[in-house]
Amino acid sequence: MDDGLSDQKFLVSLKSKKHYQLAIASTPSESFICGALCDDLMEELSVKKDFTDVYMQDSPYNYLKTMRDVEYRIPNETKPLYLSIVDQLYSQLKRPLNILDIGSSYGINSALMTFDLTMEDLDAFFLKSDKPPSREESEEFFSKQPKKDKRLNFYQIDISSPALKFSEDVGLCKGSLCVNLETETPKIPNNFVPIDMVIATGCVGYIGYKAFSRLFEFFQQENNGSEMNSMPVFAFSLMRLFPIEKIQKTFEHYDFSLMKSKITPIPQRHFYSEDEKNNTVAILKERGIKTEELEDKGYYYADFYVGNPKTQQKELTTFIKEIEAN
């Protein structure tokens, strides 16, 4: 059965002490896994509305329509936080950055960051009629954007092959891999390019400590687990519903620091139903987390985290300070 993906996929690995590497390689469809959620977060996941079906279609039309309906605007909010780190990395490296987007769906982060768009801009194009624009029209939309940040090269991982296929076809990523990091650690092929930054908006929680552990193992395969000093910067949002402790311990296990920024929690989306709200608030209150000024008002909220090797603690502190200053 055709998985709908092109033959060009990407994998990530450490090639040397100096940087992590990302490879373009042919991968058979049998290796793609679109599978189960984290088995250690069943309570948290069970209270949330499941939107999986809107990610599994050829066009982002239904995805964007559904996300608009629930006021999912967090990519607008994380965009300047990611770009703050991009500015700092670019000033150090003096070359375009390779960004790995985990849980990328249709390439939303890439569209917003590369072309200086907003979710509302995407809605205006993709939802302007009662049927999705064609693939050709979508490609033309992005190709004609007046602004393009040439500092950014995006690569993507997601469990939805149709979403990744769309992103590749319209030029929002240079390569993609359809894989469930909760269940599989990809193998390392031979050809590599550097990876500088790993981001994730809205998917951490659906993936947990196991996925991060596999990412670290993924990155270590080339040099048998040594020399973690040049690992890419990690930056991601995490809804307050999901505990961070096991992910934090995973970062520590691989000699990484993971810091939560002090910025005000970011609204992710409004609750789909009263039951979703009540159950979420109950879980948070059981943990002693105050919800009066946040979730009680009807929205999920997320915190923002940044991770770096412990040997680069000074750089991590600078990343966090710049984010908080903006």
Secondary structure in CASP SS format (residue, H / E / C, confidence):
PFRMAT SS
TARGET T0000
AUTHOR 0000-0000-0000
METHOD secondary structure of the structure
MODEL  1
M C 1.00
D C 1.00
D C 1.00
G C 1.00
L C 1.00
S C 1.00
D C 1.00
Q E 1.00
K E 1.00
F E 1.00
L E 1.00
V E 1.00
S E 1.00
L E 1.00
K C 1.00
S C 1.00
K C 1.00
K C 1.00
H C 1.00
Y E 1.00
Q E 1.00
L E 1.00
A E 1.00
I E 1.00
A E 1.00
S E 1.00
T C 1.00
P C 1.00
S H 1.00
E H 1.00
S H 1.00
F C 1.00
I C 1.00
C C 1.00
G C 1.00
A C 1.00
L C 1.00
C C 1.00
D C 1.00
D C 1.00
L C 1.00
M H 1.00
E H 1.00
E H 1.00
L H 1.00
S H 1.00
V H 1.00
K C 1.00
K C 1.00
D C 1.00
F C 1.00
T H 1.00
D H 1.00
V H 1.00
Y H 1.00
M C 1.00
Q C 1.00
D C 1.00
S C 1.00
P C 1.00
Y H 1.00
N H 1.00
Y H 1.00
L H 1.00
K H 1.00
T H 1.00
M H 1.00
R H 1.00
D H 1.00
V C 1.00
E C 1.00
Y C 1.00
R C 1.00
I H 1.00
P H 1.00
N H 1.00
E H 1.00
T H 1.00
K H 1.00
P H 1.00
L H 1.00
Y H 1.00
L H 1.00
S H 1.00
I H 1.00
V H 1.00
D H 1.00
Q H 1.00
L H 1.00
Y H 1.00
S H 1.00
Q H 1.00
L H 1.00
K C 1.00
R C 1.00
P C 1.00
L E 1.00
N E 1.00
I E 1.00
L E 1.00
D E 1.00
I E 1.00
G C 1.00
S C 1.00
S C 1.00
Y C 1.00
G C 1.00
I H 1.00
N H 1.00
S H 1.00
A H 1.00
L H 1.00
M H 1.00
T H 1.00
F H 1.00
D C 1.00
L C 1.00
T C 1.00
M H 1.00
E H 1.00
D H 1.00
L H 1.00
D H 1.00
A H 1.00
F H 1.00
F H 1.00
L C 1.00
K C 1.00
S C 1.00
D C 1.00
K C 1.00
P C 1.00
P C 1.00
S C 1.00
R H 1.00
E H 1.00
E H 1.00
S H 1.00
E H 1.00
E H 1.00
F H 1.00
F H 1.00
S H 1.00
K C 1.00
Q C 1.00
P C 1.00
K C 1.00
K C 1.00
D C 1.00
K C 1.00
R C 1.00
L E 1.00
N E 1.00
F E 1.00
Y E 1.00
Q E 1.00
I E 1.00
D E 1.00
I C 1.00
S C 1.00
S H 1.00
P H 1.00
A H 1.00
L H 1.00
K H 1.00
F H 1.00
S H 1.00
E H 1.00
D H 1.00
V C 1.00
G C 1.00
L C 1.00
C C 1.00
K C 1.00
G E 1.00
S E 1.00
L E 1.00
C E 1.00
V C 1.00
N C 1.00
L C 1.00
E C 1.00
T C 1.00
E C 1.00
T C 1.00
P C 1.00
K C 1.00
I C 1.00
P C 1.00
N C 1.00
N C 1.00
F C 1.00
V E 1.00
P E 1.00
I E 1.00
D C 1.00
M E 1.00
V E 1.00
I E 1.00
A E 1.00
T C 1.00
G C 1.00
C C 1.00
V E 1.00
G C 1.00
Y C 1.00
I E 1.00
G C 1.00
Y H 1.00
K H 1.00
A H 1.00
F H 1.00
S H 1.00
R H 1.00
L H 1.00
F H 1.00
E H 1.00
F H 1.00
F H 1.00
Q H 1.00
Q H 1.00
E H 1.00
N H 1.00
N C 1.00
G C 1.00
S C 1.00
E C 1.00
M C 1.00
N C 1.00
S C 1.00
M C 1.00
P C 1.00
V E 1.00
F E 1.00
A E 1.00
F E 1.00
S E 1.00
L E 1.00
M E 1.00
R C 1.00
L C 1.00
F C 1.00
P C 1.00
I C 1.00
E H 1.00
K H 1.00
I H 1.00
Q H 1.00
K H 1.00
T H 1.00
F H 1.00
E H 1.00
H H 1.00
Y C 1.00
D C 1.00
F E 1.00
S E 1.00
L E 1.00
M E 1.00
K E 1.00
S C 1.00
K C 1.00
I C 1.00
T C 1.00
P C 1.00
I E 1.00
P E 1.00
Q E 1.00
R E 1.00
H E 1.00
F C 1.00
Y C 1.00
S C 1.00
E H 1.00
D H 1.00
E H 1.00
K H 1.00
N H 1.00
N H 1.00
T H 1.00
V H 1.00
A H 1.00
I H 1.00
L H 1.00
K H 1.00
E H 1.00
R C 1.00
G C 1.00
I C 1.00
K C 1.00
T C 1.00
E C 1.00
E C 1.00
L C 1.00
E H 1.00
D H 1.00
K H 1.00
G C 1.00
Y E 1.00
Y E 1.00
Y E 1.00
A E 1.00
D E 1.00
F E 1.00
Y E 1.00
V E 1.00
G E 1.00
N E 1.00
P E 1.00
K H 1.00
T H 1.00
Q H 1.00
Q H 1.00
K H 1.00
E H 1.00
L H 1.00
T H 1.00
T H 1.00
F H 1.00
I H 1.00
K H 1.00
E H 1.00
I H 1.00
E H 1.00
A H 1.00
N C 1.00
END
